[in-house]
Amino acid sequence: MGIPAENFPFCTIDPNAARVNVPDDRFRWLCQLYKPKSEVPAFLEVVDIAGLVKGAAQGEGLGNAFLSHIQAVDGIIHVCRAFEDPDVVHVEDRVNPVEDLEIIHSELRAKDIERLEKYVQSIRDQEKRGLKKEQKEEIVMGDHVLEWLKEGKDVRFGDWSTAEIEFLNNIQLISAKPVVYLVNLSEKDYIRKKNKWLAKLAAWVQEHGGDPIIPFSGALENKLFDMPEDEKEAYCKEVGATSALPKIIVTGFKAVHLIYFFTAGPDEVKCWQIRRHTKAPQAAGAIHSDFERGFICAEVMHYDELHELGNEQAVKAAGKYRQEGKTYEVKDGDIIFFKFNVTASGKK
């Protein structure tokens, strides 16, 4: 990504974004089968945001700038430092990733509390003019969520009603976002799979929702990044370790509830990213709005069936190639051909 990495706090102020392709053997196999002119894999957009410090919710460090950047993302990957290096400063002048996570989550909840209190108060300020039923319900729901947050619990772990989920989707609180934890180890610790913080971090994460936790080594990844492919393979074989990046990318993609279906043919094999539980017409809309507007049906076969049987003709002969309508929920790995007809504009 070419992001600055200097030995002082907040060397990155503005967020840095990059798209990374999602590694997938299914996509590679489809490309080998169809030999298309164009290959378009799925991708995850990753935004590097400067870390926060104690008091960020009150404006310490990059404070509000950091928190506004993180509010815009779909999910959060927390990178926890678990390596000792006197030449790499820590803003708290110590290495304790468990305490770092306590600080981070506390600050994020504090910002959520501030945001939600302002929102609820803005409704209460209208009480003299009379409140609608929906506004009164929002006050009750807002107070319920505030109570939860003030007990030191993240929103994503609450058991919310359908109405509360709709309310939370509108408010977009930070602690409602899905989370993945990366534990940054020294190369030596990563290779030997030992570090004094790993068990403590695993215990902390388990006590706080059990989100995915992935050990990696920034030092090793940086070294591998600069190596030619053959050198990289030889080095990984020599040390008995592999890059954690593929696992990180796939875990991050799944964490934000994304799946993808394929369109496949001699012209193009492409992954189309959609939210889990998306219905067929809305999935068609990911390709073009006309596909959704004039949706007729989706002709579907699943990757597993195609891979097992070898080609489309065999899938059809086995009765596995099917037509699905508007209520069909697209599954990860579906290969779809959409039929549509937009007569209003003369398009077919």
N, C-alpha and C positions, 0 to 999 in steps of 0.2 A: 504493500500500500504506500510505501515511501513516507511513513509517518515519522515526524521527529521523535527521537527517544534520547533525551538529554538527562544528565544526572542532577536534576533539580525539580522540585514540584511544579506542576502546571505548565510544563513546557509545551503541551498541547492545550490550546484554549478553545479553538473552533473544532467542532466534530469533523472527523475524516471518514468518508464513506467509501466502500468498495464492494463490488459484486463478486461473489465466489461461486463457482459451479458446484452443484451438489453431485458428489460421486455416486454412480448408480450402474451396476452391472446390467440391469435390464435395458437401460438406454443404450449402452455399448452393444448389447446383443442385437437390439432392433436395428441399429446402424449397420451392423455386419450383415443382417438379413436383407434389408432393403437397399443398402448402398446408395443412400440419398445424395442429392446435390448439396443439400443444406442440413446441418446438424445443429439443433438448438437445445442444450441441456437445461435442466432446472437450475435456478440460482438462489442464493441467499444474499440479501444486502446487509452488510455488517457495518455498523457505525462505531468508530472508536471515539469514546467520550472521556474527557479527563476525569480522574477520580475525585471523590469528594472527601471532605474532612469533617471532624466533629464541629457542629454548629453551622453546617451548610444551609440548613433550613432557615437560619437567621441571617444568612448572607456571608458566612465565613468562607475563606478560600474563594473558589469560583461561584460558590453558593447558588444564587438564583439562575445564573447562566447555565450551570450544569443541569440543574433540575428542570429547566425548560427544555433542554436538549433531550433529556431522558424521557420526558413526557410524550415526545413525538414518536417513540419506537413501539413496536409490537411486543417485544420480549427483551429480557435483560440477561446478558452473560456477565456474571461477576468474575473477574480475574483476581484470585487471592494469591498474594505473595507468600511462599513457604520456603524460600531459599535465603541463606545468609550470605551477604556480600558487603563488606565494609565500604566498597567503592560505589555502591548503589544506595542512595539515601532513601529513607522512609520518612514520610511527613511527620510521623509520631516518634521518630528516632528509635524504633524497635521493630522486631519482626514477631507478629502475633496475628495470624490470619483469622482466628476465631474472634478476637476482639475487633478486628477490622470489620468483619461481617456484622457484629453487633452494632457498631457505629453506623455502618451503611444503612442497614434496615431501619434503625431508629430514626435516622435523618429522613429517609424516604417516607416513613409513616408520619413523621412530624409535618412534612410538606403536604401529605394527603389530608391530615387533620386541618391544617390551615386553609387549604383549598375548599374542603367540604364545609367548614364552619362559615366561610364567606358566602358560599352558595346558599346554605340554609338560612343565614341571616338576611340575605338579599330577598328571600321569599317572606320571611317574618316582617321585614320592613313594609310590606304591602298589606299587612293585616288590617289596618284601619280602613282601607278601601274595600275590604272583604276578599277572602281567598276562595278560589275555585276548589272543587273536591280534589282534583289532581295535585294542586299545590299543597293542600293539607296532608295528602298522602306522602308527598315528597319530603315534607318536614319530618314526618314519622320515620320514613325510611332513612333519611339523612342522619337523624339522631341515633337510629339503630346501628348504622355503620360507624358513626363516630364513637359510640360506646365500645364497639369491637376494636377499633384502632387504638383507643386509649388504654385498652387492656394489653397492648403490646403485640397484637396479632395482625398479620398481613391480610388484606382483603381477599386474596385468592384462596385462602383456606376457610372462608366462611361458608355456611350452608344457607344460601340465599333463596328467597322465593322468586318466582318468575318475574313479578313486578320489580323486585329489588335488583335482579340481574339487568333488567331493562334500564333501570335508574343508574346502575353502576356503569353500564355500557355508554351511557350519555355523559357521565362525569369523567370517565377515563382516569381513574386514580392509578398512581405509579405502583402501589403494592398489590394491585390486581393483575399486573402483568406476569406472564410465565417467566420462570427463572432457570438458568443453567449455571452451575458453578465450575469454574476452571481453577485447578490448583497448580500454580506455576512453581515447578521444582528446579533444582539444579540439574544439569545433565547427568551427573553421577547418581543422584537420588532417583531420577526417572528411570535410568537404565537398571538400577538394582531393585527398583520398586519398593524403596524404603525411605521414610521421612518421619521425623518425630511428630509432625502436625497432621499426617494423613488420617490416623484413627480419631484424633480429636475433632477434625473437620467433619469427618463422616458422621460422628456422633451428633455434632451440632446440627448438621443438615437434616439428619433423621428426626431430631427433636423439633425441627422447624419446617416440617412439610415433606421431607424426603425427596426434594427435587434432584434431577440428575447432577452428578458430580464426576468430573473427568480430570485426572492428573495429566499434566503435560510439562514440557520443558521449553520455555521460550528460547533458551540458549541453544538447545538442540535444533529446534525448528529454524532458527536463524541460520545455523550452520548448514542444514540440509537445503535451505532455500537457495544458497549460493552455489550448490554443487550441481554438476551435470548429472543426468539421470543415472548413468552407469555407476558413477562414483557414489551417488546417494545409496543405491541398492547395495553396493559393496560395503559401505560404511555401516549401514543398518544391520547387515548380516554379521559383520565383525563384532559390533557391540551388543547385538541381540535385542535391538529395540526398533520400533517403527514410528513414523510420524503419527501424532494424534489428530492432525488436522481433519482427515476424512470423518472420523468419529465426531469431532466437534461440530463440523458443518452439518452432518446428518441430524445430530441431536438438536442443534439449534433450529433447524428447519421444522422438525417434528414438534418442538416445544411451542412454536407459535401457531400450531394447529393447521399447518399447511399440508396438502397432499398434491399430487399432480396426476393428470391423465395424459395419454400420448395421442398424437395424430401421427400416422406413419404411412409412408409411401415412397416411391422412387424420387419424388421431388424434395421431400423434407421429412425428417423425423424430429418431432418437437415435443417438449414437455410443457404442459400448460398448468400453471399453479393456481389452485383454488383453495378455499377454506374447506375443512372437513365438514361433511353433511350437506354439501352444495347439491342442489337438484340439477337435472340435466339441462333445462333451458338456461339457467344461470351459468352453468359451466360452458355452454355454447356461447354465451355472451362474453366470456373471457377471450374468445377468438375475435368476435365482432358483434356489435350490438344488433345488427340485422339477423344474426343467427339466433339470438334470443327472441327477438320480436316476431320472427316468422317461423319459430321452431315447429317442426313436424314430428320428428322422432330422432332417436340416437341409435345408430347401429353399433353394437358393442361386442367386443370380445375381450377377455381379460388376458393380461400378459402371461400369466401362468399357463393358461390353456394353449396359447400360441406357442410358447416355449416348449411345452410338452409334446404338441402335435407337429410342430415344425414349420407350418405355413398356413395361410388363410384358407386355402381350399380344404385342407384337412380339418380345420376348425369348423368350417361350414358343414362338411360331410359328417362330422360328429354331432351336429346339432347344437354346437356351443356358440354359434354366431347368432345374436338375438337383437330384436328391436325393442327399445325401451321408450316409454312416454314421459310426460311432464313430471310425474311424481318420482321418477327413478333417482335415487341418490348415488351420485358418481363415486366410485371406489378408487382408492389409490392403485395405480397400475392398469386401469381400464384403457383400452385402445378404442377410440371412438371415431366414427364418421357421422357427422350431423347432416340431416336433411332439413331444409328450411325453404320457406317461400314468402317473400315480402311483396305482396301484390299492390299495396298502397302506392309504392314508388316505382312499380313496374319491374322490381328486381326479383330474380329467381335464383 
